[in-house]
């Protein structure tokens, strides 16, 4: 049995103290949690974990929409749309473009590729 497999088996063995193996893995997990890439992905995925936000993102992915259009299409209040759009914007998934009194939202090609 190779040493890596032995290390994994030690995790579940109450009588054994895997010590360094667990410490190394905990440090690795801590490093991942602190990385900007992980935090960015976590924010994006959290934003998309809501049904309405995912629907809004899917619509915006296909073209530009303003809050009032999204509200009518999805049968939600404009306030609700504003809330969801803010979450998507904060997560860096969409961008807004002012056009008169309206803000039209779209995704960028770079973001489309990431998802």
C-alpha distances in whole Angstrom, upper triangle without the diagonal:
4,7,8,7,7,10,11,11,13,16,16,16,20,19,17,19,16,19,19,16,19,22,21,20,24,25,24,26,29,29,29,31,34,34,37,35,34,37,39,37,37,40,41,39,40,44,43,41,45,47,50,48,46,49,51,49,49,52,53,50,52,55,57,59,61,60,63,62,58,60,62,60,57,60,59,61,61,60,57,57,57,55,52,53,53,49,48,50,49,45,46,46,50,53,57,60,63,66,69,69,65,62,60,56,54,50,50,48,45,44,44,42,40,40
4,6,6,6,9,10,11,13,15,17,17,20,20,17,18,15,18,17,14,17,20,18,18,21,23,21,23,26,26,26,29,31,31,34,32,31,34,36,34,34,38,39,37,38,42,41,40,44,45,49,47,45,48,50,47,47,51,51,48,51,53,55,57,58,58,61,60,57,59,61,58,56,59,58,60,60,59,55,55,55,53,50,51,51,47,46,48,46,43,44,44,48,51,54,57,61,63,67,66,63,59,57,54,51,48,47,45,43,42,42,39,37,37
4,5,5,6,9,10,10,13,15,15,18,18,15,15,12,14,13,11,14,16,15,15,19,20,19,21,24,24,24,27,29,29,32,31,29,32,35,33,33,37,38,36,37,41,40,39,43,45,48,46,44,48,49,46,47,51,50,48,51,53,55,56,58,57,61,60,56,58,60,58,56,58,57,59,59,57,54,54,54,51,49,50,49,46,45,47,45,41,43,43,47,50,53,56,60,63,66,65,62,58,57,53,51,47,47,45,42,41,42,39,37,37
4,5,5,6,9,10,11,14,15,18,18,15,15,12,14,12,9,12,14,13,12,16,17,16,18,21,21,21,23,26,26,29,28,26,29,31,29,29,33,34,32,34,37,37,35,39,41,44,42,40,44,45,43,43,47,46,44,47,50,51,52,54,54,57,56,52,54,57,54,52,54,53,55,55,54,51,50,50,48,45,46,46,42,41,43,41,38,39,39,43,46,50,53,56,59,62,61,58,55,53,49,47,44,43,42,39,38,38,36,33,33
4,5,5,6,9,10,12,13,16,17,14,15,12,15,14,11,13,16,15,14,17,19,18,19,22,23,23,25,28,28,31,29,27,30,32,30,30,34,35,32,34,37,37,35,39,41,44,42,40,44,45,43,43,47,47,44,47,50,52,53,55,54,57,56,53,54,56,54,51,54,53,55,55,54,51,50,51,48,46,47,46,43,42,44,42,39,40,40,44,47,51,54,57,60,63,62,59,55,54,50,48,44,44,43,40,39,39,37,34,34
4,5,5,6,9,11,10,14,14,11,12,10,13,13,10,13,16,15,15,18,20,19,20,23,24,24,26,29,29,33,31,29,32,35,33,32,36,37,35,36,39,39,38,41,43,46,45,43,46,48,46,46,50,50,47,50,53,55,56,57,56,60,59,55,57,59,57,54,56,55,57,57,56,53,53,53,50,48,49,48,45,44,46,44,41,43,43,47,50,53,56,60,62,66,65,62,58,56,53,51,47,47,46,43,42,42,40,37,37
4,5,5,7,10,10,13,13,10,10,7,10,10,7,9,12,11,11,14,16,15,17,19,21,21,23,25,26,29,29,26,29,32,30,29,33,34,32,33,37,37,35,39,41,44,42,41,44,46,43,44,48,48,45,48,51,52,53,55,54,57,56,53,54,57,55,52,54,53,55,55,53,50,50,50,47,45,46,45,42,42,43,41,38,40,40,44,47,50,54,57,60,63,62,59,55,54,50,48,45,45,44,41,39,40,38,35,35
4,5,6,8,9,13,14,11,12,9,12,12,8,9,13,12,11,14,16,15,16,19,20,20,22,24,25,28,27,25,27,30,28,27,31,32,30,31,34,34,32,36,38,41,40,38,41,43,41,41,45,45,43,46,48,50,51,52,51,54,54,50,51,54,52,49,51,50,52,52,51,47,47,48,45,42,44,43,40,39,41,39,36,38,38,42,45,48,52,55,58,61,60,57,53,52,48,46,43,43,42,39,37,38,36,33,33
4,5,6,7,10,12,10,11,9,13,14,11,12,15,15,14,16,19,19,19,22,24,23,25,28,29,32,31,28,31,33,31,30,34,35,32,33,37,36,35,38,40,43,42,40,44,45,43,44,48,48,46,49,51,53,53,55,54,57,56,52,54,56,54,51,53,52,54,54,53,50,50,50,47,45,46,46,42,42,44,42,39,41,41,45,48,51,55,58,61,64,63,59,56,55,51,49,46,46,45,42,41,41,39,36,36
4,5,5,8,9,6,7,6,9,11,9,9,13,14,13,15,18,18,18,21,23,23,24,27,28,32,31,28,31,34,32,31,34,36,33,34,38,38,36,39,41,44,43,42,45,47,45,45,49,49,47,50,53,54,55,56,55,58,57,54,55,57,55,52,55,53,55,55,53,50,51,51,48,46,47,46,43,43,45,42,40,42,42,46,49,52,56,59,62,64,63,60,57,56,52,50,47,47,46,44,42,43,41,38,37
4,6,8,10,8,8,6,9,11,9,8,11,13,11,12,16,16,16,18,20,20,21,24,26,29,28,25,28,31,29,27,31,32,30,31,34,34,32,36,38,41,40,38,42,44,42,42,46,46,44,48,50,51,52,53,51,55,54,50,51,54,52,49,51,49,51,52,50,47,47,47,44,42,44,43,39,39,41,39,36,39,39,43,46,49,52,55,58,61,60,57,53,52,49,47,44,44,44,41,39,40,38,35,35
4,6,9,8,10,9,12,15,12,11,15,16,14,16,19,19,18,21,23,23,24,27,28,32,31,28,30,33,31,29,32,34,31,31,35,35,33,36,38,41,40,39,42,44,42,43,47,47,45,48,51,52,52,54,52,55,55,51,52,54,52,49,51,50,51,52,50,47,48,48,45,43,45,44,40,41,43,41,38,40,40,44,47,51,54,57,60,63,61,58,55,54,50,49,46,46,46,43,41,41,40,37,36
4,5,5,8,9,12,15,13,12,16,18,17,18,21,21,21,23,26,26,27,29,31,35,34,31,33,36,34,32,36,37,35,35,39,39,36,39,42,45,44,43,46,48,46,47,51,51,49,52,55,56,56,57,56,59,58,55,55,58,56,53,55,53,55,56,54,51,51,52,48,46,48,48,44,44,46,44,41,44,44,48,51,54,58,61,63,66,65,62,58,57,54,52,49,50,49,46,44,45,44,40,40
4,6,8,10,12,15,15,13,16,19,18,18,21,22,22,24,26,27,27,30,32,35,35,32,33,37,35,33,36,38,36,36,39,40,37,40,42,45,44,44,47,49,47,48,52,52,50,54,56,57,57,58,56,59,59,55,56,58,57,53,55,53,55,56,54,51,51,52,48,47,49,48,44,45,47,44,42,44,45,49,52,55,58,61,64,67,65,62,59,58,54,53,50,51,51,48,46,47,45,42,41
4,7,10,12,15,15,15,17,20,19,20,23,24,24,26,28,29,30,32,34,38,37,34,36,39,38,36,39,41,39,39,43,43,41,44,46,49,48,47,50,52,50,51,55,55,54,57,59,60,60,61,60,63,63,59,59,62,60,57,59,57,59,59,57,54,55,55,52,50,52,51,47,48,50,47,45,47,48,52,55,58,61,64,67,70,68,65,62,61,58,56,53,54,54,51,49,50,48,45,44
4,6,9,12,12,12,14,16,17,17,20,21,22,23,26,27,27,30,32,35,35,32,34,37,36,34,38,40,38,38,41,42,40,43,45,48,47,46,49,51,49,50,54,54,52,55,58,59,59,60,59,62,61,58,59,61,59,56,58,56,58,59,56,54,54,54,51,49,51,50,46,47,48,46,43,45,46,50,53,56,60,62,65,68,67,64,61,60,56,55,52,52,51,48,46,48,46,43,42
4,5,9,9,9,11,13,14,14,17,19,19,20,23,24,25,27,29,32,33,30,32,35,34,32,36,38,36,36,40,40,38,41,44,47,45,45,48,50,48,49,52,52,51,54,56,57,57,58,57,60,60,56,57,60,58,55,57,55,57,57,55,52,52,52,49,47,49,48,44,45,46,43,41,43,44,48,51,54,57,60,63,66,65,62,58,58,54,53,50,50,49,46,45,46,44,41,41
4,6,6,6,9,10,11,12,14,16,16,18,20,21,22,24,26,30,30,27,29,32,31,30,33,35,33,34,37,38,36,40,42,45,43,42,46,47,45,46,50,49,48,51,53,54,55,56,55,58,58,54,55,58,56,53,55,53,55,55,53,50,50,50,47,45,47,45,42,42,44,41,39,41,42,45,48,51,55,58,61,64,62,59,56,55,51,50,47,47,46,43,42,43,41,38,38
4,6,6,6,9,10,11,12,14,16,16,18,20,21,23,24,28,29,26,28,31,31,29,33,35,33,34,37,38,36,40,43,45,43,43,46,47,45,47,50,49,48,51,53,54,55,55,54,58,58,54,55,58,56,53,56,53,55,55,52,50,50,50,46,45,46,45,41,42,43,40,38,40,41,45,47,50,54,57,60,63,61,59,55,55,51,50,47,46,46,43,41,43,41,38,38
4,6,5,6,8,10,10,12,14,15,16,18,20,21,22,26,26,25,27,30,29,28,32,34,32,33,36,37,36,39,42,45,43,42,46,46,44,45,49,48,46,50,52,52,53,54,53,57,57,53,54,57,56,53,55,53,54,54,52,50,49,49,46,44,45,44,40,41,42,39,36,38,40,43,46,49,52,55,58,61,60,57,54,53,50,48,45,44,44,40,39,41,39,36,36
4,5,5,6,9,10,11,12,14,15,17,18,20,21,25,25,23,25,28,27,26,30,31,30,31,34,35,34,37,40,42,40,39,43,44,42,43,46,46,44,47,49,50,51,52,51,55,54,51,52,55,53,51,53,51,52,52,50,48,47,47,44,42,43,42,39,39,40,37,35,36,38,41,44,47,50,54,57,60,59,56,52,51,48,46,43,42,42,38,37,38,36,33,34
4,5,5,6,9,10,10,12,14,15,16,18,20,24,24,21,23,26,25,24,27,29,28,28,32,33,31,34,37,40,38,37,41,42,40,41,45,44,42,46,48,49,49,50,49,52,52,49,50,53,51,48,50,48,50,50,48,45,45,45,42,40,41,40,36,37,38,35,33,35,36,39,42,45,49,52,55,58,56,54,50,49,46,44,41,41,41,37,36,37,36,32,32
4,5,5,6,9,10,10,12,14,15,17,18,22,23,20,22,26,25,24,27,29,28,29,32,33,32,35,38,41,38,38,42,42,40,42,45,44,43,46,48,48,49,50,49,52,52,49,50,53,51,49,51,49,50,49,47,45,45,44,41,40,41,39,36,36,37,34,32,34,35,39,41,45,48,51,54,57,56,53,49,49,45,44,41,41,40,37,36,37,36,32,33
4,5,5,6,9,10,11,12,14,15,17,20,21,19,21,24,23,23,26,28,27,28,31,32,31,35,38,40,38,37,41,41,39,40,44,43,41,44,46,47,48,49,48,51,51,48,49,52,51,48,50,48,49,49,47,45,44,44,41,39,40,38,35,35,36,33,31,32,34,38,40,43,46,49,53,55,55,52,48,47,44,42,39,38,38,35,33,35,33,30,31
4,5,5,6,9,10,11,12,14,15,19,19,16,19,22,21,20,24,25,24,25,28,29,28,31,34,37,34,33,37,38,36,37,40,40,38,41,43,44,45,46,45,49,48,45,46,49,47,45,47,45,46,46,44,42,41,41,38,36,37,36,32,33,34,31,28,30,31,35,38,41,44,47,50,53,52,49,46,45,41,40,37,36,36,33,31,33,31,27,28
4,5,5,6,9,10,10,12,14,18,18,16,17,21,20,19,22,24,23,23,27,28,27,30,33,36,33,33,37,37,35,37,40,39,38,41,43,44,44,45,44,47,47,44,45,48,46,44,46,44,45,44,42,40,40,39,36,35,36,34,31,31,32,30,27,29,31,34,37,40,43,46,49,52,51,48,45,44,40,39,36,36,36,33,31,33,31,28,28
4,5,5,6,9,10,11,12,16,17,15,17,20,20,19,22,24,24,24,27,29,28,31,34,36,34,33,37,38,35,37,40,39,38,41,43,43,44,45,44,47,47,44,45,49,47,44,47,45,45,45,43,40,40,39,37,35,36,34,31,31,32,29,27,28,30,34,36,39,42,45,48,51,50,47,44,43,40,39,35,35,35,32,30,32,31,27,28
4,5,5,6,9,10,11,14,14,13,15,18,17,17,20,22,21,22,26,26,26,29,32,35,32,31,35,35,33,34,38,37,35,38,40,41,42,43,42,46,45,42,44,47,45,42,45,43,44,43,42,39,39,38,35,34,34,33,29,29,30,28,25,26,28,31,34,37,40,43,46,49,49,46,42,41,38,36,33,32,32,29,27,29,27,24,25
4,5,5,6,9,10,13,13,11,13,16,15,14,18,20,19,19,22,24,23,26,29,31,29,28,32,33,30,32,35,34,33,36,38,39,39,40,39,43,43,39,41,44,42,39,42,40,41,40,38,36,36,35,32,31,31,30,26,27,28,25,22,24,26,29,32,35,38,41,45,47,46,43,40,39,36,34,31,31,31,28,26,28,26,23,23
4,5,5,6,9,12,13,11,12,15,16,15,17,20,19,20,23,24,24,27,30,32,29,29,33,33,31,33,36,35,34,37,39,39,39,40,39,43,43,39,41,44,43,40,42,40,41,40,38,36,35,35,32,30,31,29,26,26,27,24,22,24,26,29,31,34,38,40,44,46,45,43,39,39,35,34,31,31,32,28,26,29,28,24,25
4,6,5,6,10,11,10,11,14,15,15,17,19,19,20,23,24,24,28,31,32,30,29,33,33,30,32,35,34,32,36,37,38,39,39,39,42,42,39,41,44,42,40,43,40,41,40,38,36,36,35,32,30,31,29,26,26,26,24,21,23,25,28,30,33,36,39,43,45,45,42,38,38,34,33,30,29,29,26,25,27,25,22,23
4,5,5,9,8,6,9,12,11,11,14,16,16,17,20,21,21,24,27,29,26,26,29,30,27,29,32,31,29,33,34,35,35,36,36,39,39,36,38,41,39,37,39,37,38,37,36,33,33,32,30,28,28,27,23,23,24,21,19,20,22,25,27,31,34,37,40,43,42,40,36,35,31,30,27,26,26,23,22,24,22,19,20
4,6,8,9,6,7,10,11,10,12,15,15,15,18,19,19,22,26,27,24,24,28,28,26,28,31,30,29,32,34,34,34,35,34,38,38,34,36,39,38,35,37,35,36,35,33,31,30,30,27,25,26,24,21,21,22,19,17,19,21,24,26,29,33,36,39,42,40,38,34,34,30,29,26,26,27,24,22,24,23,19,20
4,6,9,7,7,10,12,11,13,16,17,17,19,21,21,24,28,29,26,26,30,29,27,29,32,30,29,33,34,34,35,35,34,38,38,35,37,40,39,37,39,36,37,36,34,32,31,30,27,26,26,24,21,22,22,19,17,18,21,24,26,29,32,35,38,41,40,37,34,33,30,29,26,26,27,23,22,25,24,20,21
4,5,5,6,9,10,11,12,14,16,16,19,20,21,24,27,28,25,25,29,28,25,28,30,28,27,31,32,32,33,34,33,37,37,34,36,39,38,36,38,36,37,35,34,32,31,30,27,26,25,24,21,21,21,18,16,17,19,22,24,27,30,33,36,39,39,36,32,32,28,27,24,23,24,20,19,22,21,17,19
4,5,5,6,9,10,10,12,14,15,16,18,20,23,26,26,23,23,26,25,23,25,28,26,24,28,29,29,30,30,30,34,34,31,33,36,35,33,36,34,34,32,31,29,28,27,25,23,23,21,18,18,17,15,13,13,16,19,20,24,26,29,33,36,35,33,29,28,25,24,21,20,21,17,16,19,18,15,17
4,6,5,6,9,10,11,12,14,15,17,18,21,24,25,22,21,24,24,21,23,26,24,22,26,27,27,28,29,30,33,33,30,32,35,34,32,35,33,34,32,31,29,27,27,25,23,22,21,18,17,17,15,12,13,14,18,20,23,26,29,32,35,35,32,29,28,24,22,19,18,19,15,14,16,15,12,14
4,5,5,6,9,10,10,12,14,15,16,19,22,24,21,20,24,24,21,23,26,24,23,27,28,28,29,30,30,33,33,30,32,35,33,31,34,32,33,32,30,28,27,26,24,22,22,21,18,17,18,16,13,14,15,19,21,25,28,31,34,37,36,33,30,29,25,24,21,20,21,17,15,18,17,13,14
4,6,5,6,9,10,10,12,14,15,18,21,22,19,19,23,22,20,22,25,23,22,26,27,27,28,28,28,31,31,28,30,33,32,30,32,30,30,29,27,25,25,24,21,19,20,18,15,15,15,13,10,12,14,17,19,22,26,29,32,35,34,31,27,27,23,22,20,20,21,18,16,18,18,14,15
4,5,5,6,9,10,11,13,14,17,20,20,17,17,20,20,17,19,22,20,19,23,24,24,24,25,25,29,28,26,27,31,29,27,30,28,29,27,26,24,22,22,20,18,17,16,13,12,12,10,7,8,10,14,16,19,22,26,29,32,31,28,24,24,20,19,16,16,17,14,12,15,15,11,12
4,5,5,6,8,10,11,12,15,18,19,16,15,19,18,16,18,21,19,18,22,23,23,24,25,25,29,28,25,27,30,28,26,29,27,28,27,26,24,22,22,20,18,17,17,14,12,14,12,9,10,10,14,17,20,24,27,30,33,32,29,25,24,20,19,16,16,17,14,11,13,13,10,10
4,5,5,6,8,10,10,13,17,18,15,15,19,19,16,19,22,20,20,23,25,25,25,26,25,29,28,25,27,30,28,26,28,26,27,26,25,22,22,21,19,17,17,16,13,12,14,12,9,11,12,16,19,22,25,28,31,34,33,30,26,25,22,21,18,19,20,18,15,16,17,13,12
4,6,5,6,9,10,12,15,16,13,13,17,16,14,17,20,18,18,22,23,22,22,23,22,25,25,22,24,27,26,23,26,23,24,23,22,19,19,18,15,13,14,13,9,9,11,8,5,9,10,13,15,18,22,25,28,30,29,26,23,22,19,18,16,17,19,17,13,16,17,13,13
4,5,5,6,9,11,14,14,11,11,14,14,11,14,16,15,14,18,19,19,20,21,20,24,23,20,22,25,23,21,24,22,23,22,21,19,17,17,15,13,13,12,9,8,10,9,5,7,7,10,14,17,20,23,26,29,28,25,21,20,16,15,13,14,16,14,10,12,13,10,9
4,5,5,6,9,12,14,11,10,14,14,12,14,17,16,15,19,21,21,21,23,22,25,24,21,23,25,23,21,24,22,24,23,22,19,18,19,17,14,14,15,11,10,13,12,9,11,10,13,17,20,23,26,29,32,30,27,24,22,19,18,15,17,18,16,13,14,15,12,9
4,5,5,8,11,12,10,10,14,14,13,15,18,18,17,21,22,22,22,22,21,24,24,20,22,25,23,20,23,21,22,22,20,17,17,17,14,12,13,13,9,9,12,11,8,12,11,14,17,20,24,26,29,31,30,27,24,23,19,19,17,19,21,19,15,17,18,15,13
4,6,7,10,10,7,8,11,11,10,13,15,14,15,18,19,19,18,19,17,20,20,17,18,21,20,17,20,18,19,18,17,14,13,14,11,8,10,10,6,6,9,9,7,10,9,11,14,16,20,23,25,28,26,23,20,19,16,16,14,17,19,18,14,15,17,15,13
4,5,7,9,6,5,9,9,8,10,13,13,13,16,18,18,17,19,18,20,20,16,18,20,18,16,19,17,19,19,18,15,14,15,13,10,11,12,9,8,11,12,9,11,9,12,15,18,21,24,26,29,27,24,21,19,16,15,14,16,18,17,13,13,16,13,11
4,6,9,8,7,10,12,11,13,15,16,16,19,21,21,21,21,20,23,22,18,19,22,20,17,19,18,20,20,19,16,15,17,14,11,13,14,11,11,14,14,12,15,13,15,19,21,25,27,29,32,30,27,24,22,19,19,17,20,21,21,17,17,19,16,13
4,6,5,6,9,10,10,12,14,15,16,19,20,20,19,19,17,20,19,16,16,19,17,14,16,14,16,17,16,12,12,14,12,9,12,13,10,10,14,14,13,16,14,15,19,20,24,26,28,30,28,24,22,21,18,18,18,21,22,22,18,18,21,19,16
4,6,5,6,9,10,11,12,14,15,17,19,19,18,19,17,18,18,14,14,16,14,11,13,12,15,16,16,13,12,15,13,10,13,15,13,12,16,17,16,18,15,16,20,21,24,26,27,30,28,24,22,21,18,18,18,21,23,23,19,19,21,20,16
4,5,5,6,9,10,11,12,14,16,17,17,15,15,13,15,14,10,11,13,11,8,10,9,12,13,13,9,9,12,10,7,10,12,11,11,14,16,15,17,14,15,17,18,21,23,24,26,24,21,19,18,15,16,16,20,22,23,19,18,22,21,17
4,5,5,6,8,10,10,12,14,15,15,13,14,12,15,15,11,12,15,13,11,13,12,13,13,13,10,9,11,9,6,7,10,8,7,11,12,11,13,11,11,14,15,19,21,22,25,23,19,17,16,13,13,13,17,19,19,16,15,19,17,15
4,5,5,6,9,10,10,13,14,15,14,16,15,17,16,12,14,16,14,12,15,14,16,16,17,14,12,14,13,9,10,13,11,9,13,14,12,14,11,12,15,17,20,23,24,27,25,22,19,17,14,14,13,16,17,18,14,13,16,15,12
4,5,5,6,9,10,11,13,14,12,14,13,15,13,10,11,13,10,8,12,12,15,15,16,13,11,14,14,10,11,14,13,11,14,17,15,16,13,13,16,17,20,22,23,25,24,20,18,16,13,13,13,17,18,20,16,15,18,18,15
4,5,5,6,8,10,11,11,9,11,10,12,11,7,10,12,10,8,12,11,13,12,14,11,8,11,11,8,8,11,11,9,11,14,14,14,11,10,13,13,16,18,19,22,20,17,14,12,10,10,11,15,17,18,15,14,18,17,15
4,5,5,6,9,10,10,10,12,12,15,13,10,13,15,13,12,15,15,17,16,17,14,11,13,13,10,9,12,11,8,10,13,12,11,8,8,11,13,16,18,20,23,22,18,15,13,9,9,8,12,14,15,11,10,14,14,11
4,6,5,7,9,11,11,14,14,16,14,11,14,15,12,12,16,16,18,18,19,17,14,16,16,13,12,15,14,11,14,17,15,15,11,11,14,15,18,21,21,24,24,20,17,15,12,10,10,13,14,15,13,11,14,14,11
4,5,5,7,8,8,11,12,13,10,8,12,13,10,10,14,14,16,16,18,16,12,15,16,13,12,15,15,13,14,18,17,16,12,11,13,14,16,18,19,21,21,17,15,12,10,9,10,13,15,17,14,13,16,17,15
4,5,5,6,6,9,11,13,11,9,13,14,12,12,16,16,17,16,17,16,12,14,15,12,10,13,14,11,12,15,15,13,10,8,10,11,12,15,16,19,19,15,12,9,7,5,7,10,12,14,12,11,15,15,14
4,6,8,10,13,15,17,14,13,16,17,15,15,19,19,21,19,21,19,16,17,18,15,13,16,16,12,13,16,15,13,10,9,11,13,15,18,19,22,22,18,16,12,9,7,6,9,9,12,10,8,11,13,11
4,7,9,13,15,17,14,13,16,17,14,15,19,19,21,20,22,21,17,19,20,17,15,19,19,15,16,20,19,17,13,12,14,15,16,18,19,22,22,19,16,13,11,8,9,11,11,14,13,10,14,16,14
4,7,10,13,15,12,11,15,16,14,15,19,19,20,19,21,20,16,17,20,17,15,18,19,15,16,19,19,17,14,11,12,12,12,15,15,18,19,15,13,9,8,6,8,11,12,15,14,12,15,17,16
4,7,10,12,10,10,14,14,13,15,18,18,19,16,19,18,14,15,18,16,13,15,17,14,14,18,18,16,13,10,10,9,9,11,11,14,15,12,9,6,5,5,8,11,13,16,15,14,17,19,18
4,7,8,6,6,10,11,10,12,14,14,15,13,15,15,11,12,15,13,11,14,16,14,14,17,18,17,14,11,11,9,10,11,11,14,13,10,8,5,5,7,11,14,16,19,17,16,20,21,20
4,6,5,6,9,10,11,12,14,13,13,10,12,13,9,10,13,12,10,13,15,14,13,17,18,17,15,12,11,9,9,10,10,11,10,7,6,4,6,9,13,16,19,21,19,19,23,23,22
4,6,5,6,9,10,10,12,10,9,6,9,9,6,7,10,10,8,11,13,13,13,16,18,17,16,13,13,11,12,12,12,13,11,8,7,8,8,12,15,18,21,23,20,21,24,24,23
4,5,5,6,9,10,10,9,8,6,10,11,8,9,13,13,12,14,17,16,17,20,21,21,19,16,16,14,15,14,13,14,11,9,10,10,11,15,18,21,24,26,24,23,27,28,26
4,5,5,6,9,10,10,11,9,13,13,10,12,15,14,13,16,18,17,17,21,22,21,19,16,16,14,15,15,14,15,14,11,11,10,11,13,16,20,22,25,22,22,25,26,24
4,6,5,6,8,8,9,8,11,10,7,10,12,11,10,13,15,14,15,18,19,19,16,14,15,14,15,16,16,17,16,12,12,10,10,12,15,18,21,23,20,20,23,24,21
4,6,5,6,5,6,5,9,8,6,9,11,11,11,14,16,15,17,19,20,21,19,17,18,16,18,18,18,19,16,13,13,13,13,16,18,22,24,26,23,23,27,27,24
4,6,5,7,8,9,12,12,10,13,15,14,15,18,19,19,20,23,24,24,22,19,20,19,20,20,19,20,18,15,15,15,15,17,20,24,26,28,26,25,28,29,26
4,6,8,10,11,14,13,11,14,16,14,14,18,19,18,20,23,23,23,20,18,20,19,20,20,20,21,20,17,16,15,15,16,18,22,24,26,24,22,26,26,24
4,6,9,10,13,10,9,13,14,12,13,17,17,16,18,21,21,22,19,18,20,19,21,22,22,23,21,18,18,16,15,17,19,22,24,26,23,22,25,26,23
4,7,9,12,10,10,13,15,14,15,18,19,19,21,23,24,25,22,21,22,21,23,23,23,24,22,19,19,18,18,20,22,26,28,30,27,26,29,29,26
4,6,8,6,7,10,11,11,12,15,16,16,18,20,21,22,20,19,21,19,22,22,22,23,20,18,17,17,17,19,21,25,27,29,26,25,29,28,25
4,5,5,6,9,10,11,12,14,16,17,18,20,22,23,21,20,20,19,21,21,21,21,18,16,16,17,17,20,22,26,29,30,27,27,30,30,27
4,5,5,6,9,10,10,12,14,15,16,18,20,21,19,17,18,16,17,17,17,18,14,12,13,14,14,17,20,23,26,28,25,25,29,28,26
4,5,5,6,9,10,11,13,14,15,16,19,20,19,18,18,16,19,18,19,19,16,14,14,15,16,19,21,24,28,28,25,26,30,29,27
4,5,5,6,9,10,11,13,14,15,17,19,18,16,18,17,19,20,21,22,19,16,15,16,15,18,20,23,26,27,24,24,27,26,24
4,5,5,6,8,10,10,12,14,15,16,15,13,14,13,16,17,18,19,16,14,12,13,12,14,16,20,23,24,21,21,25,24,22
4,6,5,6,9,10,10,12,14,15,14,13,13,12,14,15,16,17,15,12,11,12,11,14,16,19,23,23,21,21,25,24,22
4,6,5,7,9,10,11,13,15,14,13,14,14,17,18,20,21,18,16,14,15,14,16,17,20,24,24,21,22,25,23,22
4,5,5,6,9,10,11,13,12,11,13,13,17,18,20,22,19,16,14,14,12,14,15,18,21,21,18,19,22,20,18
4,5,5,6,8,10,11,9,8,9,9,13,14,17,19,17,13,11,11,8,11,12,15,18,19,16,17,20,19,17
4,5,5,6,8,10,10,9,10,10,14,15,18,19,17,15,12,13,11,13,14,16,20,19,16,18,21,20,19
4,5,5,6,9,9,9,11,13,16,18,21,23,21,18,15,15,13,14,14,16,19,19,15,17,20,18,16
4,6,5,6,5,6,9,11,14,17,19,22,21,17,14,13,10,11,10,13,16,15,12,13,16,15,13
4,5,5,6,5,6,8,12,14,17,20,19,16,12,12,9,10,10,12,15,15,12,14,17,15,15
4,5,8,8,9,11,15,17,20,23,21,19,15,16,13,14,13,14,18,16,13,16,18,16,16
4,6,8,10,13,17,19,22,25,24,21,17,17,14,13,12,13,16,14,11,14,15,13,13
4,6,7,11,14,17,20,23,23,20,16,15,12,11,9,10,13,11,8,11,13,11,12
4,7,10,14,17,20,23,22,19,15,14,10,9,6,8,11,10,7,9,11,10,9
4,7,10,13,16,19,19,15,12,10,6,5,5,7,11,11,8,10,13,13,12
4,7,10,13,16,16,13,9,8,5,6,6,8,11,12,10,12,15,15,15
4,7,10,12,12,10,6,5,4,7,9,11,14,15,14,15,19,19,19
4,6,10,11,8,5,5,6,8,11,12,15,17,16,17,20,21,21
4,6,7,6,4,6,9,11,14,16,19,21,20,21,24,25,25
4,6,5,6,7,10,13,16,17,20,23,22,23,26,27,27
4,5,8,10,13,16,20,21,24,26,26,26,30,31,30
4,7,10,13,17,20,22,25,27,26,27,30,31,30
4,6,10,13,17,19,22,24,23,23,27,27,27
4,6,10,13,15,19,21,19,20,24,24,23
4,7,10,13,16,18,17,17,21,21,21
4,7,10,13,15,13,14,17,18,17
4,7,10,12,10,10,14,15,14
4,7,8,7,7,10,11,11
4,5,5,6,9,10,11
4,5,5,6,9,10
4,5,5,6,9
4,5,5,6
4,6,5
4,5
4
